[in-house]
Amino acid sequence: MRSAGWLLQCEDDKADYAKRVERLDKGEIDFAVATVDSYILNAAPRKFPGAIIAVVDESKGGDAILAWQDVASNLEALKKRNDFKVGFTPNSPSHHLIKATAEHFDVPQLLVTGARRVETDGSSDALQKLSGRKVEVAVLWEPDVSKALSQKGVVKLLGTENTERLIVDILLVGRKFAANNPEAINLLLGTYFRVLKNYRDNPALLEQEVAKETKLSSDAVKAMLKGVQWASLTDNGQKWFGVGGGADAGLITAIEATVKILVASKDFSSNPIPDKDPYRLTYKKPIEDLLLSSASGFMDVGAKSPVPSEDSLKAAFSPLNDAGWASLKPVGALKIEPVVFQTGRGELHLQEKEKIDASVEKLRHYPKFRVLVKGHTALAGDPAENKKLSHERAESVARYLMVTYSIDTNRIKAVGMGSDEPLPLLPGESPNDRAYSYRLPRVELLLMSETY
């Protein structure tokens, strides 16, 4: 870039996203890196002074929610407790992972307040507090995730290796700078993607340079890099920006999903994006220009793009027998509005299908988990008939998912629990209360992970 007349200076502001967006707004910096969630949070009050010109990477195992197993072995166990402390770094990808999990799996217990909310100064501090049992649940990033899991009794509740479009790093350009210096944007991106390709072709070189910069051990560097999925120029065009009519614009989906999470977490009362149009936050022409030059042989920065994320619901799964399903580990039940059936019937009506559709939007973020559809009934009635009815209702939901969204039949299984797993009583609630009886007939979408 220097040979082209530009001096590139990279600054580390210790993840001060609010200050970073402020400086972008004032023109003190021309480009900025952020996560989608951190940009929306901090840019909304400033009317979004930057445009997204590239996706840098996506967290694929670099971040995780961990807990002591005697407190909770999965997300479902957390729903039954209100006595644990959570350690996390505020306004970080860790914080967003908590918000997303609380919303998608209906675990508001993770959004702790008061003494149970333990804010930490980075992942290492969170690890120290988890190891010292000053918190029972913590959100870490690599290499601290690997360090924590090496301790007996610590388990992973959810890691980003099993998520899709949840924690996405983006490159922003100031709108005024973009209008006056389009050639600088193309130069920066073109140079960046050439460097990225060089590291992709020579991974040992990247490991050496990261080790030198961070002073981490070789094993720690490998664990950290394993949790990051870098986005090539081809990925940006096909997977994220939807250039050329290929895949959908995954970046738009990520922005929309992030807004829903932030509204559910009460960071905003409503969608803060101008005109509620996510395309207002993006600027894809530089990627289009680079892809055109790449196609003409000017630059070779492409890579084989992964299967577009829009197909994640259609992913193929190997078949499992009953023993195989029994060996799976529960992760947590997706948040779903109560699916109502007519008394004694198992057919789905339109309004109930729309509730399932809303949960599918959450399911898209977790493409590697299998789905156990569990049907439940009220306590009254013949136990055998209750099990039969609950199985019919679970089958109706599973069938709708397979037919409507082409979810692999090997990925999904319906079971009828009858009245064997009643909901816990709310404070002051009695088993004879009418409200409690109304809550019991339900269908759960329980996500299950393989065990190795």
C-alpha positions as CSV (number, residue, x, y, z in Angstrom):
1,M,0.0,0.0,0.0
2,R,2.9,2.3,0.7
3,S,4.1,1.8,-2.9
4,A,0.7,3.0,-4.0
5,G,0.9,6.2,-1.9
6,W,-1.0,5.1,1.1
7,L,0.3,4.7,4.7
8,L,-1.8,2.1,6.6
9,Q,-1.7,2.4,10.4
10,C,-3.4,-0.2,12.5
11,E,-4.4,0.7,16.1
12,D,-5.4,-1.5,19.0
13,D,-7.9,0.3,21.2
14,K,-8.5,-2.6,23.6
15,A,-11.9,-3.3,22.2
16,D,-13.4,0.1,23.1
17,Y,-16.2,-0.2,20.5
18,A,-18.0,2.9,21.7
19,K,-14.9,5.1,21.3
20,R,-14.1,3.4,18.0
21,V,-17.4,4.3,16.4
22,E,-17.1,7.8,17.8
23,R,-13.7,8.2,16.1
24,L,-15.1,6.8,12.9
25,D,-18.0,9.3,13.1
26,K,-15.5,12.2,13.6
27,G,-13.2,11.1,10.8
28,E,-10.3,10.4,13.2
29,I,-10.1,6.9,11.7
30,D,-11.1,5.8,8.2
31,F,-11.8,2.1,8.8
32,A,-12.8,0.1,11.8
33,V,-13.3,-3.6,12.7
34,A,-16.2,-4.6,14.8
35,T,-18.7,-7.4,15.4
36,V,-22.1,-6.9,13.8
37,D,-23.7,-6.6,17.3
38,S,-21.2,-4.2,18.7
39,Y,-21.5,-1.9,15.6
40,I,-25.3,-1.8,15.8
41,L,-25.2,-1.1,19.6
42,N,-22.7,1.7,19.3
43,A,-23.5,3.2,15.9
44,A,-27.3,3.6,16.3
45,P,-27.0,6.7,18.5
46,R,-24.6,8.2,15.8
47,K,-26.9,7.3,12.9
48,F,-24.5,4.6,11.6
49,P,-21.5,6.6,10.4
50,G,-19.8,3.6,8.7
51,A,-20.8,1.1,6.0
52,I,-19.9,-2.6,6.1
53,I,-17.5,-3.4,3.2
54,A,-16.3,-6.9,4.1
55,V,-16.8,-9.8,6.5
56,V,-13.4,-10.6,8.2
57,D,-14.3,-13.8,10.0
58,E,-16.9,-15.7,11.9
59,S,-16.4,-17.3,15.3
60,K,-16.4,-21.1,14.9
61,G,-15.4,-22.4,18.3
62,G,-13.5,-19.3,19.5
63,D,-16.2,-18.4,22.0
64,A,-18.1,-20.6,24.5
65,I,-20.3,-20.7,27.5
66,L,-18.8,-23.0,30.2
67,A,-20.1,-24.1,33.6
68,W,-19.3,-26.4,36.5
69,Q,-21.0,-29.6,35.8
70,D,-22.4,-29.9,39.4
71,V,-24.3,-26.7,38.7
72,A,-25.5,-27.4,35.1
73,S,-24.6,-30.0,32.5
74,N,-26.6,-28.3,29.8
75,L,-28.7,-25.2,29.1
76,E,-31.9,-27.0,30.2
77,A,-30.4,-27.4,33.7
78,L,-29.9,-23.6,33.9
79,K,-33.6,-23.0,33.4
80,K,-34.2,-24.7,36.8
81,R,-31.8,-22.5,38.8
82,N,-31.6,-18.9,39.9
83,D,-28.6,-19.2,42.2
84,F,-25.6,-19.1,39.9
85,K,-23.2,-16.3,39.1
86,V,-22.2,-15.5,35.5
87,G,-18.8,-14.1,34.6
88,F,-18.4,-12.4,31.2
89,T,-16.8,-9.4,29.5
90,P,-19.4,-6.7,28.9
91,N,-20.0,-5.3,25.4
92,S,-18.0,-8.1,23.9
93,P,-18.8,-11.1,21.7
94,S,-19.1,-13.0,24.9
95,H,-21.9,-10.7,26.0
96,H,-23.7,-11.2,22.7
97,L,-23.4,-15.0,23.0
98,I,-25.2,-14.8,26.3
99,K,-27.9,-12.6,24.9
100,A,-28.4,-14.9,21.8
101,T,-28.5,-18.0,24.0
102,A,-30.9,-16.4,26.4
103,E,-33.2,-15.5,23.5
104,H,-32.9,-18.6,21.3
105,F,-33.1,-21.2,24.1
106,D,-35.4,-19.2,26.5
107,V,-32.9,-19.0,29.3
108,P,-33.4,-15.5,30.8
109,Q,-31.5,-16.8,33.8
110,L,-28.3,-16.0,31.9
111,L,-29.1,-12.3,31.8
112,V,-28.3,-11.9,35.4
113,T,-28.3,-8.7,37.4
114,G,-26.9,-7.4,40.7
115,A,-24.4,-9.5,42.6
116,R,-24.9,-12.5,40.2
117,R,-23.6,-10.5,37.3
118,V,-19.8,-10.6,37.4
119,E,-18.2,-8.4,34.8
120,T,-14.7,-9.4,33.9
121,D,-11.8,-7.7,32.3
122,G,-11.4,-10.1,29.3
123,S,-11.4,-13.8,28.9
124,S,-8.4,-14.6,31.2
125,D,-10.1,-12.8,34.1
126,A,-13.3,-14.8,33.5
127,L,-11.3,-18.0,33.4
128,Q,-9.6,-17.1,36.7
129,K,-13.0,-16.5,38.3
130,L,-14.5,-19.7,37.0
131,S,-11.5,-21.7,38.1
132,G,-11.7,-20.2,41.6
133,R,-15.5,-20.9,41.7
134,K,-16.2,-17.2,42.1
135,V,-18.7,-17.8,39.3
136,E,-20.5,-21.0,38.3
137,V,-20.9,-20.0,34.6
138,A,-18.5,-18.1,32.4
139,V,-18.2,-17.0,28.8
140,L,-14.6,-17.3,27.5
141,W,-12.7,-17.2,24.2
142,E,-9.7,-19.2,23.1
143,P,-7.2,-20.2,24.3
144,D,-9.0,-19.8,27.7
145,V,-11.8,-22.2,26.5
146,S,-9.3,-25.0,26.1
147,K,-7.7,-24.2,29.4
148,A,-11.0,-24.3,31.3
149,L,-12.1,-27.5,29.7
150,S,-8.8,-29.2,30.9
151,Q,-10.1,-28.8,34.4
152,K,-12.1,-31.7,35.8
153,G,-15.7,-30.8,36.3
154,V,-15.9,-28.0,33.8
155,V,-18.3,-28.5,30.8
156,K,-19.2,-26.6,27.7
157,L,-22.8,-25.6,27.5
158,L,-22.6,-24.0,24.0
159,G,-19.7,-23.1,21.7
160,T,-19.7,-21.1,18.5
161,E,-18.4,-24.1,16.6
162,N,-22.1,-25.1,16.6
163,T,-23.5,-21.7,15.6
164,E,-24.0,-19.9,12.3
165,R,-24.0,-16.2,11.6
166,L,-24.0,-15.4,15.3
167,I,-20.6,-13.7,16.0
168,V,-19.4,-12.1,12.8
169,D,-16.4,-9.7,12.6
170,I,-16.8,-7.0,9.9
171,L,-14.8,-4.2,8.3
172,L,-16.3,-0.8,8.3
173,V,-15.4,2.3,6.3
174,G,-16.4,5.9,7.2
175,R,-19.1,7.0,4.8
176,K,-17.4,10.4,4.0
177,F,-14.1,8.6,3.4
178,A,-15.8,6.1,1.1
179,A,-17.4,8.8,-1.0
180,N,-14.1,10.6,-1.5
181,N,-11.7,7.7,-1.7
182,P,-13.2,4.6,-3.5
183,E,-9.7,3.7,-4.9
184,A,-8.3,3.4,-1.3
185,I,-11.1,1.0,-0.3
186,N,-10.3,-1.3,-3.3
187,L,-6.6,-1.1,-2.6
188,L,-7.0,-2.0,1.1
189,L,-9.4,-4.9,0.4
190,G,-7.3,-6.2,-2.5
191,T,-4.2,-6.1,-0.5
192,Y,-5.9,-7.7,2.5
193,F,-7.3,-10.6,0.5
194,R,-3.9,-11.2,-1.0
195,V,-2.3,-11.4,2.4
196,L,-5.1,-13.7,3.6
197,K,-4.5,-16.0,0.7
198,N,-0.8,-16.1,1.6
199,Y,-1.6,-17.1,5.1
200,R,-4.1,-19.7,4.0
201,D,-1.5,-21.2,1.7
202,N,1.1,-21.0,4.5
203,P,-0.7,-21.7,7.8
204,A,2.5,-22.2,9.7
205,L,3.6,-18.7,8.9
206,L,0.4,-17.3,10.4
207,E,0.9,-19.4,13.5
208,Q,4.5,-18.1,13.9
209,E,3.5,-14.5,13.5
210,V,0.5,-14.8,15.9
211,A,2.7,-16.5,18.5
212,K,5.3,-13.7,18.1
213,E,2.6,-11.0,18.5
214,T,0.7,-12.6,21.4
215,K,3.5,-14.4,23.2
216,L,1.3,-17.4,23.5
217,S,2.4,-21.0,23.2
218,S,2.2,-22.9,19.9
219,D,-0.7,-25.0,21.2
220,A,-2.6,-22.0,22.5
221,V,-2.2,-20.2,19.1
222,K,-3.5,-23.3,17.2
223,A,-6.5,-23.5,19.5
224,M,-7.2,-19.8,19.0
225,L,-6.9,-19.9,15.2
226,K,-9.0,-23.1,15.0
227,G,-11.9,-21.1,16.4
228,V,-11.9,-18.6,13.6
229,Q,-13.3,-19.1,10.1
230,W,-11.7,-16.4,7.9
231,A,-13.8,-15.1,5.1
232,S,-12.0,-15.0,1.7
233,L,-13.0,-12.7,-1.2
234,T,-15.1,-15.6,-2.7
235,D,-16.8,-16.1,0.7
236,N,-17.6,-12.4,0.9
237,G,-19.1,-12.4,-2.5
238,Q,-21.0,-15.7,-2.5
239,K,-21.8,-16.3,1.2
240,W,-22.0,-12.9,2.8
241,F,-22.9,-10.2,0.2
242,G,-24.9,-12.4,-2.3
243,V,-23.0,-11.0,-5.3
244,G,-23.8,-12.5,-8.7
245,G,-27.1,-14.0,-7.7
246,G,-25.5,-17.0,-6.0
247,A,-26.4,-17.5,-2.3
248,D,-28.5,-15.2,-0.2
249,A,-26.8,-12.2,1.4
250,G,-25.8,-13.9,4.7
251,L,-24.7,-10.6,6.1
252,I,-28.2,-9.2,5.8
253,T,-29.5,-12.3,7.6
254,A,-26.9,-11.8,10.3
255,I,-27.8,-8.2,10.8
256,E,-31.6,-9.0,11.0
257,A,-31.0,-11.8,13.5
258,T,-28.7,-9.6,15.6
259,V,-31.3,-6.8,15.8
260,K,-33.9,-9.4,17.0
261,I,-31.5,-10.5,19.8
262,L,-30.7,-6.9,20.8
263,V,-34.4,-6.0,21.0
264,A,-35.2,-9.1,23.0
265,S,-32.4,-8.2,25.4
266,K,-33.9,-4.7,25.7
267,D,-30.9,-2.9,24.3
268,F,-33.4,-1.3,21.9
269,S,-37.1,-1.0,22.2
270,S,-37.5,-1.5,18.4
271,N,-35.4,-2.0,15.3
272,P,-32.8,1.0,15.3
273,I,-31.7,0.6,11.6
274,P,-32.9,3.5,9.4
275,D,-36.1,2.4,7.6
276,K,-35.5,-1.0,9.2
277,D,-33.5,-1.8,6.1
278,P,-30.3,-3.8,6.8
279,Y,-29.0,-3.0,3.3
280,R,-28.5,0.6,4.6
281,L,-25.6,-0.7,6.6
282,T,-23.7,-2.4,3.8
283,Y,-21.7,-1.3,0.8
284,K,-21.0,-4.2,-1.5
285,K,-19.5,-2.4,-4.6
286,P,-15.9,-2.9,-3.5
287,I,-16.4,-6.6,-3.2
288,E,-18.1,-6.7,-6.6
289,D,-15.2,-4.8,-8.2
290,L,-12.6,-7.1,-6.7
291,L,-14.5,-10.2,-7.7
292,L,-14.7,-8.9,-11.3
293,S,-11.0,-8.2,-11.3
294,S,-10.3,-11.7,-9.8
295,A,-12.4,-13.3,-12.5
296,S,-10.4,-11.6,-15.2
297,G,-7.2,-13.0,-13.7
298,F,-6.0,-9.7,-12.1
299,M,-5.8,-11.2,-8.6
300,D,-6.1,-14.8,-7.3
301,V,-7.7,-14.5,-3.9
302,G,-10.5,-17.0,-4.3
303,A,-11.1,-20.1,-2.2
304,K,-13.6,-22.9,-2.4
305,S,-16.6,-21.4,-0.7
306,P,-18.4,-23.5,1.9
307,V,-22.0,-24.6,1.4
308,P,-24.1,-21.4,1.5
309,S,-25.6,-20.9,5.0
310,E,-29.1,-20.8,3.5
311,D,-28.8,-24.6,3.0
312,S,-27.8,-25.2,6.6
313,L,-31.3,-26.5,7.3
314,K,-31.0,-29.0,4.5
315,A,-27.7,-30.5,5.7
316,A,-27.4,-34.3,5.6
317,F,-27.1,-36.3,8.8
318,S,-26.2,-40.0,9.2
319,P,-29.0,-42.3,10.5
320,L,-29.2,-43.2,14.1
321,N,-31.0,-46.0,15.9
322,D,-32.7,-45.6,19.2
323,A,-29.5,-46.3,21.1
324,G,-27.7,-43.7,19.0
325,W,-30.3,-41.1,19.8
326,A,-30.2,-42.1,23.5
327,S,-26.4,-41.4,23.5
328,L,-26.8,-37.8,22.3
329,K,-26.2,-35.0,24.8
330,P,-29.0,-32.5,25.3
331,V,-28.0,-28.9,24.6
332,G,-31.1,-26.9,25.2
333,A,-34.7,-26.4,24.0
334,L,-35.2,-23.7,21.5
335,K,-37.6,-20.9,22.6
336,I,-41.0,-21.5,21.0
337,E,-44.4,-20.0,21.6
338,P,-46.9,-22.6,22.9
339,V,-48.2,-24.7,20.0
340,V,-51.9,-25.2,20.7
341,F,-53.8,-28.3,19.5
342,Q,-57.5,-29.0,19.6
343,T,-58.5,-31.2,22.5
344,G,-57.6,-34.8,21.7
345,R,-56.2,-33.9,18.2
346,G,-52.8,-33.7,16.7
347,E,-53.2,-31.6,13.6
348,L,-51.3,-28.3,13.2
349,H,-53.3,-25.2,12.2
350,L,-51.9,-22.2,10.4
351,Q,-51.3,-20.0,13.4
352,E,-49.4,-22.8,15.1
353,K,-47.2,-23.3,12.0
354,E,-46.3,-19.7,12.2
355,K,-45.0,-20.2,15.7
356,I,-42.8,-23.1,14.5
357,D,-41.6,-20.9,11.6
358,A,-40.3,-18.3,14.2
359,S,-38.3,-21.0,16.0
360,V,-36.8,-22.2,12.7
361,E,-35.2,-18.8,12.4
362,K,-33.4,-19.6,15.6
363,L,-32.6,-23.1,14.4
364,R,-30.7,-21.7,11.4
365,H,-28.0,-20.5,13.9
366,Y,-27.3,-24.1,15.1
367,P,-26.8,-26.2,11.9
368,K,-24.8,-29.1,13.6
369,F,-27.3,-30.1,16.2
370,R,-30.0,-32.8,15.8
371,V,-33.5,-32.0,16.8
372,L,-35.6,-34.1,19.3
373,V,-39.2,-33.0,19.1
374,K,-40.9,-33.8,22.4
375,G,-44.6,-33.8,22.9
376,H,-46.2,-33.3,26.3
377,T,-49.8,-33.5,27.7
378,A,-51.5,-32.4,30.9
379,L,-51.5,-34.6,34.0
380,A,-55.1,-35.8,33.7
381,G,-56.2,-38.7,31.5
382,D,-55.1,-42.2,30.7
383,P,-51.2,-42.3,30.7
384,A,-51.1,-44.6,27.7
385,E,-53.5,-42.4,25.7
386,N,-51.6,-39.3,26.7
387,K,-48.3,-40.8,25.4
388,K,-50.0,-41.7,22.1
389,L,-51.5,-38.2,21.7
390,S,-48.3,-36.4,22.6
391,H,-46.4,-38.5,20.1
392,E,-48.9,-37.6,17.4
393,R,-48.4,-34.0,18.1
394,A,-44.7,-34.2,18.1
395,E,-44.9,-36.1,14.8
396,S,-47.0,-33.3,13.3
397,V,-44.3,-30.7,14.2
398,A,-41.5,-32.9,13.0
399,R,-43.3,-33.6,9.7
400,Y,-44.0,-29.9,9.2
401,L,-40.3,-29.2,9.7
402,M,-39.2,-31.9,7.2
403,V,-41.7,-31.0,4.5
404,T,-41.5,-27.2,4.8
405,Y,-37.8,-26.8,5.3
406,S,-36.4,-30.0,3.9
407,I,-34.8,-30.9,7.2
408,D,-33.1,-34.3,6.9
409,T,-35.3,-37.1,8.3
410,N,-32.1,-38.4,10.0
411,R,-31.7,-35.1,11.9
412,I,-35.1,-35.1,13.6
413,K,-36.9,-37.5,15.9
414,A,-40.4,-37.2,17.5
415,V,-41.1,-38.7,20.9
416,G,-44.3,-38.5,23.1
417,M,-43.7,-38.0,26.7
418,G,-47.3,-37.9,27.8
419,S,-47.4,-36.4,31.3
420,D,-44.1,-37.9,32.4
421,E,-42.2,-34.6,32.3
422,P,-44.4,-31.9,33.9
423,L,-43.2,-28.3,34.1
424,P,-41.9,-27.1,37.4
425,L,-44.3,-25.0,39.4
426,L,-43.9,-21.3,39.4
427,P,-43.6,-19.6,42.8
428,G,-47.0,-19.7,44.6
429,E,-48.4,-22.0,41.9
430,S,-50.4,-25.2,42.7
431,P,-50.6,-28.4,40.5
432,N,-54.4,-27.8,40.6
433,D,-54.2,-24.3,39.2
434,R,-55.9,-23.9,35.8
435,A,-53.0,-21.7,34.5
436,Y,-50.6,-24.6,35.3
437,S,-52.8,-27.1,33.5
438,Y,-52.8,-24.8,30.4
439,R,-49.0,-24.7,30.3
440,L,-48.5,-28.4,30.4
441,P,-49.6,-29.5,26.9
442,R,-46.6,-28.3,24.8
443,V,-44.1,-29.2,22.2
444,E,-40.4,-28.8,22.7
445,L,-37.6,-28.6,20.1
446,L,-34.7,-29.9,22.0
447,L,-31.3,-29.6,20.3
448,M,-29.0,-32.6,20.7
449,S,-25.2,-32.8,20.1
450,E,-23.1,-35.8,19.2
451,T,-20.8,-37.2,21.9
452,Y,-17.3,-38.3,21.1
